[in-house]
Amino acid sequence: MAKSGKLKVFFDSFSQPSRAVLLFIKANRIPYEPRMIKLASGEQRTNEEFLLVTPQKQVPAIDDDGFHLFESSAIMKYLANKYKLPDHWYPIDTKRRAKVDEYLFWHASNLRVGAAHQFFSKLILPKLTGEPPDAKRIEELEKILNRSLELLENYFLKETPFLSGPEISIADLQALCEISQFWMGGMDLCAGWPKLTGWMSSCREVLKPHFDDVHKMVYVARDRGLFKGKL
């Protein structure tokens, strides 16, 4: 692939990790070239430019002047270091950075599993297979999701307004984009959790106007009722 000198970002607006990376890039005014990969149309398997960037065939991924990288957390850490962004995103201090990493490692096998896998199992997989959702699997995922929300409320937000400290970090971006996915079905996962509700409001305020811009397609799906009553 020829080098262009510009950061290319491959994403799908319905992908939670994609939205996290886009929010990060927009909030920090990092110049980039958008490369939409429509997962529902299977473009992750047919787009030749994208396939040269990542063997995983998953979004998000970046091509930074010939340097290829996938996995949303790795991308945000790389960009934070490269552009020497404000320290709160991914702190230099050993202990503060460890708290961000603590959340990110936990996120991948807890909130991400409970939320994203449930969304896929309830809504996407039945459309692909023509079979009804696996009730036992859904029950297992709901338990993981509820436990994850409990830890967000009572551990990660116990003493700080954001997940890893007093200011927003890449940890918050991963969490909020996972939770916002359920808005497409008219569900507010923060309801009943006062600290989570306050945290979401704080994140949206800090990320203005980029939050709404990145969530445009989520709002379209919600307003059209595409998934209403199915979650």
N, C-alpha and C positions, 0 to 999 in steps of 0.2 A: 504494500500500500504506500502510495506516495505521501511524503510528509508535507503538510500544509502550514505548519506552525501554529495552528489553532486547536483549541480543545474541542473535541467532538464528544457529545454526550448522547448515548443511545438509551432510549427510555420508552416506557408506555405510561400514559397518565393514569391508568387504572392499577398500576403496580405500586404498592406501598413503598418499597425501597427506592423506586424511581422518584417518587414524589419527595422523599427525604433528601435525596441528592440534589434535585432541582431546587428545593427550598434553600438548601445550604449554598448553592451556587448563586442564586438570585439575591439572597440576603447579604452576601459578601461581594456582590457586583463583579463576579468573575466572568470575563468574556468567554462565550462559548458558542458553538454551532449545534443546534438541536437536531437530533436524528431520531425521529419517531419510529418505533418498531411496534407494529400492531400485533400483539400476541394473539388476539382472537382470530386474526386472519392467517396466522401461522408464519408471519414474516420473520420470526426468529429462526426459522429453518430454511428460508429462501433468500434473505437479504445478504448478498455476497459481501458487501462492505462490513456488515455486522459480524458475519461468520469469521472474518479475518481477525477480529478483535477479541472474541471470546469463544473458547471451545464449549463453554457451558450452555450456550444458546439461551441465556437468561439476561434480563435487564435488571438494573442498569449496568452499563459498561462505558468506559471512556477510551478514546484514542487521543493522547496528548502529544502531538507532534511525533507520532510513531511509537510512543510508550503506551502499551495496552494494559488495562486493569479492569477487573470486574469485582463484584461484591461491594455493596453500598458503604459499609463501614470502612473498608480499606480505601475506597475512593475518597471519602470525606477526610480521613486522616491524612492521606497523601496531599490533598489540596490545601488543607490547613497548614501543613508543614511547608509546602512549596511556596505558598503566597504569604507565609508568616502572618496569618490571620489573627484577630483578637484572641487572646489566650483562653477565654472562657469556652471556646468551641471544643478545643482539645488541649487541656492545660499542659504546660511544661513541667510544673511541679509534680514530683513523683506520686505523692498521695492523691492529689486531685485528679491526675490522669488515671490512676488506678481505679478511682470511683467511677469514672466514665467507662473504662474498660469492663469493670464489674458488671455494669448494667448491660453493655453491649453483648457480652458473652451470655449473660442470663437471658436476654431478650431472644436470642436465636433459638433457644430450646424451650422457651416458656410462652411469653406473650405471642411471639410469631407463630408458634405451633398452634396454640389455642385459638387465635383469631384468624390468621390467614388460612390455615388448614380447614377450619370450620366453614369459612366463607366458600372455599373451593369445594368442599365435600357437600355442602348444602345446595349450592347454586350452580357451580360450573360442571362438576363431574356428572350430575344427572343429565345435563344437556348433552354431554359428550357420549354417554353410554345409553341413554334412554331408560335407565334404571332409577328407581327411587333411592333417596339417600340411605346410607347404612345407619340405622338408628343407634346401634351399639357404638359405632365409631363417633357419631355425633355426640352421644352422651359423654364419651371419654374426653372429647375436645372441649366440651362445655365445662367440664370439671377443671381442665387445665386453664381455660380462659378465666373462670371465676377465681381460681387460686392466684392467677397472675394479677388480676385487678386488685385482689386483696393485698398482695405484696407491694404493688405500686402505691396504694393508699397508706399502708401501715409500716412500710419499710423505706422505700425509696423517697417518699414524700413526707416522712415522719417529722423531720427537723428542717427541711429546706424547701423553698418554693419550686425548685426544679429538681429533676431526678438525681443529679449528681452534685448539686451544690447551689449556691445563691444566684447563679446566672445560667442562662440557657446553654446547652451543649449539643453535640451530635447525638447524644443519648436521647434527648428529648425529641429530636426530629424523627428518630426511628420509632419511638413509641407513639407519638401523636399521629403519624401517618398510618400506623397499624389500626389505631382506634377509629380514625376518620373513615376507614373503609366501610364500616358498618352504617355510616350515614346514608349510603346508597339504598339501604333497606329501611330507612327511617328509624334506625336504632341509635340511641345514645348510650354507649357503654359506660360513660362517666356518671350517668344518672344513679343517684343513691350513694355516690362516693364523693363527699364534699371536697376533699383535698384534690382529687382528680379533676373535679369540675373547675375548681379555682386554677389549677395548673393549666388546663386546656385553655381557659380564658387568657391567662398570662402569656402562654405561648403564641396564641393568635395575635395578641396585642404587640408583642415583640416583633413578630414576623410580618406585620402589615407593611405594604399591601400584598406582599408575595404569597401569603398563605392562601388567600382567595383565588389569586391568579393560578397557582399550582393545582388548586382543587376544583377548577372549572368543570372538568368532566365528571367529577364526583357529584357536584351539584346538579348537573344535567341528568345524570342517572337517577338521582333522588327525586328531582322535580317531575320527571317523566314516570315515576313509580315503577321503574323497571324491575326492582327487587322487593317492592313493598309486600309485607306479610309473608315473606319467604325465609326470613332469618329468625 
